[in-house]
């Protein structure tokens, strides 16, 4: 019988238990879950013994916590059966682009991306709500005890997600914000590559709490540093004679030993190659060192003048006699034929290619350039859109510098608080500048815009409209530059409920007519492309690869990336289609339960693939 796809994410707890089992096999036990099935569990007492010789139950420990933290962590690992539905109409260059724009609650979307983009994101930049008392926060369903209250005051949006403005009057001011960001960072860390970094903009309201959360999620040892960006000029004060002119950018690495920022390229002033040295450009360096011993304190005789040099008083040579001979033979030590009294009789060359890091370090202050300030961002946005459509955007130059510092030319960049799409613009402009092929993934909840705003007057109805428009406008502008081939498009996907029907009726409520309606487990409004992308998520395939569809014996056959996955979701698929698909020997093949006239037809399909394509993994939804 063909294997059935789950079409929901694997619980994060299962993966964590697998990791613990690899490190400490003796700490795994068996137990019963809520359904009475035998499952793997962790023996926490034994794990404590493995990790500490002095553990005492109930002992105090250093930690950062808040009301709701445990529920927030549990939400990160709770599976979801939601899906991402493709929208070709809203997409830009659907068939050729490698970029993604995803509409929906970023917590659910991050769960769905866990398989397809696990360890593949080089850089994450986010500009989350700052908790100023007026910004919009995401409210997740782990606050079930408040669901009735939230619904009564209209905190749910049209799609059932909770959105509200957090205020000082809310009694859970910091706790709600921490519970919002915590599960999202837990999921985001999984997506980072080992050499990846995350950059988080934040102001003084939650900077301290965010730093503690990041120390826990990413590890304090993986803190790269904090960048201070000057946001505005001197205007007014806070009533106490203080004027705040900056905000913070926290930078954390996935693994500090594998990640490194690349600042501005070193100028290499003074390097040249006047003698045609085959080792390239060089400059004269200091051959002495502060410390050494008998093996590095000796006379060096110039073979031309026979004058002898010793290290400066209190110092030693930076090499031994044996190494000196090697340097002479290689040309790194070059003796002078003519030099003045008191001058050293040789040149010690430092080659440009020997520089351990060709880049200067990234400075912690972004203050010298007005292009990094908020006023510049406002001007940029007005110029691009032809009016004021978005409040408090980040400057493109600021994000572009981060992209330059933290990525290679083929990296993937994620922003799951995409806003007006500034990060997407920064990626596109950096590609245009250095010829890169970076790709972006933007995630934004379709937050409606105020009817009194400039965005609404310009025809935009939610922030996703604004973000997609920015990508289109920037792409069009960059393509007009001679000699530039820029991927200025994006595939648009929208978060939605499962492709499968959810049926919860008591047994006595069923009738013959109802049973006929439930013959198909797929919702009537779902297309073959919807089902295909649901399968991509479960199988962990990237969402931007080429996809084609063709008619075979009256059926639609989808081919994703030349055989990575083939699918047909029509009913009563004939053997000719099965044989055609199996003959292509795809890596994976998917059908609907309703694609077969009965169990015998399903068994026959399995036999066809066993004979023609024995290595193909075949499943049904």
TAURDA-V642637 format. One record per backbone hydrogen bond with DSSP energy under -1.0 kcal/mol. NH is the residue of the N-H (numbers start at 1). CO is the residue of the C=O. If there is no record, write none. Layout:
nh: [NH NH]
co: [CO CO]
This chain:
nh: [5 9 12 15 16 17 18 19 20 21 22 23 24 27 28 29 31 33 36 39 41 43 44 47 48 49 50 51 52 59 69 72 73 74 75 76 83 85 87 92 97 100 101 102 103 104 109 110 111 112 113 114 117 119 120 121 122 123 124 125 126 137 139 143 146 147 150 151 152 153 154 155 157 160 162 163 164 166 170 171 172 176 177 178 179 180 181 182 185 186 187 188 189 193 196 197 198 199 200 201 202 207 210 211 212 213 214 215 216 217 218 222 223 224 225 227 228 229 230 231 238 247 248 249 250 251 252 253 254 258 259 262 266 271 272 276 280 282 283 285 289 296 297 300 302 306 309 315 316 317 318 324 325 326 327 328 329 330 332 333 334 336 343 347 349 350 352 354 355 360 366 372 373 374 377 378 379 380 381 382 383 384 385 386 399 400 401 402 403 404 405 406 407 411 413 414 415 418 421 425 426 427 428 429 430 431 432 433 434 435 437 439 441 442 443 444 447 449 453 457 458 459 460 463 466 467 468 469 470 471 472 473 474 475 476 477 478 479 481 484 488 490 491 493 494 495 496 501 509 510 515 516 517 518 519 523 526 531 532 533 534 535 536 537 538 539 541 548 550 552 555 557 558 559 560 561 564 565 566 567 568 572 573 578 579 580 581 582 583 585 587 589 590 591 595 596 602 603 604 605 606 607 608 609 610 611 612 613 616 617 619 620 621]
co: [620 80 77 11 12 13 14 15 16 17 18 19 20 24 25 41 39 37 33 31 29 27 42 43 44 45 46 47 48 56 66 68 69 70 71 72 496 494 492 490 93 440 491 442 493 444 105 106 107 108 109 111 113 190 117 191 412 412 197 414 199 164 162 140 143 144 146 147 148 149 151 150 161 157 139 155 137 135 167 169 170 172 173 174 175 176 177 178 181 182 183 184 185 121 193 122 252 124 250 126 248 203 206 207 208 209 210 211 212 213 214 219 220 251 251 249 364 247 366 245 242 229 202 227 200 225 198 222 196 255 255 405 358 268 282 273 277 272 350 348 316 293 294 309 307 302 300 312 289 296 287 320 321 322 323 324 325 326 327 327 347 345 340 334 332 283 281 351 352 264 228 369 370 231 373 374 375 376 377 378 379 380 381 382 395 396 397 398 399 400 401 402 403 408 439 123 441 443 418 421 422 423 424 425 426 427 428 429 430 431 409 411 413 100 415 102 445 461 450 453 454 456 455 447 462 463 464 465 466 467 468 469 470 471 472 473 474 475 478 481 486 92 99 101 85 103 83 521 506 507 511 512 513 514 516 499 523 527 528 529 530 531 532 533 534 535 536 559 557 555 552 550 567 548 565 546 560 560 588 558 590 594 595 574 575 576 577 578 579 582 563 617 566 619 592 593 598 599 600 601 602 603 604 605 606 607 608 609 613 587 589 3 591]
